[in-house]
Amino acid sequence: MGIPVLIAVLGFGLDLLVASNTERIDSLIETMINSIQEEKPRQFERIVSDDYADSVHSSKDSFMQYVNARLSKPVVENAYEAILTRELSARRAEIVMTIRFVFDKEGEVYQSFTRLILAKINLDLVKEKDGRWLIERIEILELNKQPTRWRDIRTYRW
C-alpha cells in the first residue's frame, strides 16, 4: 500500500511543478504583451535573456535597440495572443503563438500600412537558475498568414 501512495504523491508533485512552469511562462507572455501595448521597453528587457539571439539580432543589445526604437512612440493600441503549441522540458520551452496587433491610429504603422496584423511567432524560452523563464529567441513565422522572417520586416521604416 506504500508504493501506490508514493506514486500518487510523486505524480501530484510533478503536476505542481508543471503547473508552476506553465503559470510562469503564461506570466512572461502576459508581461511581453503588456510591455508592447504600454510602450515599456525596460519592462520588456527584464524578460529577455542575456544570451538572446535570433536570425537577425546577434545579441540582446541588438534586439533591445530594435525594441527601443519601435516602442519609443505610440505603436500598438491592443494585442491579443493565442498559444498554438507549447513544448516544455525542465529548462527549455518552445511556444508557437499568434498575436493580433491592433495598431495605434496615431502611429506610423497604422498611417502607412494597416490597422491590424496577425503575427505568428516562435518563442524559445530558457529557465534561469533562480526559476525565472526568459526569452532566448523570437522568430517571426508569418504576418497575416504569409510566410515572413525578421529579414523581411527589417526593410520597413517602422
Residue pairs with C-beta under 8 A, 6 or more apart in sequence:
18 88
21 88
21 93
21 127
21 133
22 86
22 88
24 131
24 132
24 133
25 86
25 88
25 93
25 95
25 125
25 133
28 47
28 125
28 133
28 134
28 135
29 81
29 83
29 95
29 97
29 123
31 43
31 44
31 46
31 47
32 44
32 47
32 135
33 79
33 81
33 99
34 40
34 43
35 41
35 43
35 44
35 47
35 71
36 44
36 71
36 75
36 76
36 79
37 76
37 77
37 78
37 79
39 71
39 72
39 73
39 74
39 75
39 76
40 71
41 64
41 67
41 68
41 71
41 72
44 64
44 67
44 71
45 60
45 64
45 67
47 134
47 135
48 60
48 63
48 64
48 134
48 135
49 60
49 126
49 128
49 134
49 135
49 136
50 60
51 60
51 126
51 136
52 59
52 60
52 63
52 135
52 136
52 137
53 59
53 60
53 63
53 136
53 137
54 63
54 137
54 138
54 139
54 150
55 139
55 149
55 150
55 151
56 150
56 151
56 154
57 63
57 66
57 150
63 138
70 158
73 107
73 108
74 104
74 106
74 107
75 103
75 104
75 107
75 108
75 109
75 158
76 101
76 102
76 103
76 104
76 107
77 102
77 103
77 104
77 105
78 101
78 102
79 99
79 100
79 101
79 102
80 99
80 100
80 102
81 97
81 98
81 99
81 100
82 97
82 98
82 99
83 95
83 96
83 97
84 96
84 97
84 98
84 120
85 94
85 95
85 96
86 93
86 94
86 95
87 93
87 94
87 95
90 127
91 126
91 127
92 124
92 125
92 126
92 127
93 123
93 124
93 125
93 127
93 133
94 122
94 123
94 124
94 125
95 122
95 123
95 125
96 120
96 121
96 122
96 123
96 141
97 120
97 121
97 123
98 118
98 119
98 120
98 121
99 118
99 119
99 121
100 116
100 117
100 118
100 119
101 116
101 117
101 118
101 119
102 115
102 116
103 109
103 110
103 114
103 115
103 116
103 117
104 110
105 111
105 115
107 158
108 157
108 158
109 117
109 158
112 157
112 158
113 156
113 158
117 143
117 144
118 142
118 143
118 144
118 145
119 140
119 142
119 143
120 140
120 141
120 142
120 143
120 145
121 138
121 139
121 140
121 141
122 137
122 138
122 139
122 141
123 135
123 137
123 138
124 135
124 136
124 137
124 138
124 139
125 133
125 134
125 135
125 136
126 133
126 134
126 136
127 133
128 134
139 149
139 150
140 148
140 149
140 150
140 152
140 153
141 147
141 148
142 148
143 152
143 153
